[in-house]
Amino acid sequence: MKTDVPLAIPESEKKRIVNRLKRLEGQVRGLQRMVDEDRSCRDILTLLAGIRSALDATGDAVLESYVARCQADFESGKDDMGDLLAAVKLARG
């Protein structure tokens, strides 16, 4: 899989992704505080589920940008489907 392919997304989309990541950063800090404060397991698990969902959505946005970038390479014959499939598998864990 190519590791040197830049994300190459429009600034507006990049800003949206960075904002999502900053929100996630704040949520993770909040999760740490909740653990330190011995909050209920239900509250902690609820926030953790929200963080996972938000992280997945952010990963989907990055993956969509990667696919859009690769589509042009596929059409021009510069790339093959193997790289895209490897990226999708990596993103899905």
KAGIVEN-V496859 format. One record per backbone hydrogen bond with DSSP energy under -1.0 kcal/mol. NH is the residue of the N-H (numbers start at 1). CO is the residue of the C=O. If there is no record, write none. Layout:
nh=NH co=CO
nh=NH co=CO
//
This chain:
nh=14 co=10
nh=15 co=11
nh=16 co=12
nh=17 co=13
nh=18 co=14
nh=19 co=15
nh=20 co=16
nh=21 co=17
nh=22 co=18
nh=23 co=19
nh=24 co=20
nh=25 co=21
nh=26 co=22
nh=27 co=23
nh=28 co=24
nh=29 co=25
nh=30 co=26
nh=31 co=27
nh=32 co=28
nh=33 co=29
nh=34 co=30
nh=35 co=31
nh=36 co=32
nh=37 co=33
nh=38 co=35
nh=39 co=34
nh=44 co=40
nh=45 co=41
nh=46 co=42
nh=47 co=43
nh=48 co=44
nh=49 co=45
nh=50 co=46
nh=51 co=47
nh=52 co=48
nh=53 co=49
nh=54 co=50
nh=55 co=51
nh=56 co=52
nh=57 co=53
nh=58 co=54
nh=59 co=55
nh=60 co=56
nh=61 co=57
nh=62 co=58
nh=63 co=59
nh=64 co=60
nh=65 co=61
nh=66 co=62
nh=67 co=63
nh=68 co=64
nh=69 co=65
nh=70 co=66
nh=71 co=67
nh=74 co=70
nh=75 co=71
nh=76 co=72
nh=78 co=73
nh=79 co=73
nh=85 co=81
nh=86 co=82
nh=87 co=83
nh=88 co=84
nh=89 co=85
nh=90 co=86
nh=91 co=87
nh=92 co=88
//
